[in-house]
C-alpha cells in the first residue's frame, strides 16, 4: 500500500493503517473473503446526521467527498494494476 500512500500524499492521505473493523456496512463482504479498505477522514460530525431525516445531500462536505473519491480511484487503479491479489 506504500505506493498508494505516496500518490495520495499531496492531498494529505499518505497514512495507511491496518484495522479489522472498517464498518458494519461492509463487514459481511469481509466475512466472504473480500478485502476491506476505507479512507480515514475526520468523522467528528459524520454521525450528526447519519441515518436521520436530516441525512440529505446538502450536508455533504465537498472537499471530503472529493478526497474520498480520489482515495477510492487511486486504490482501485492500484489494485487493478497490481501483479498480486489484495491480502485477505
Secondary structure, DSSP 8 states (H G I E B T S, - for coil): -HHHHHHHGGGT-------S---TTTHHHHHTT----------TTGGGTTTSTT--GGG--HHHHHHHHHHHHHHHHHHHH-SS----
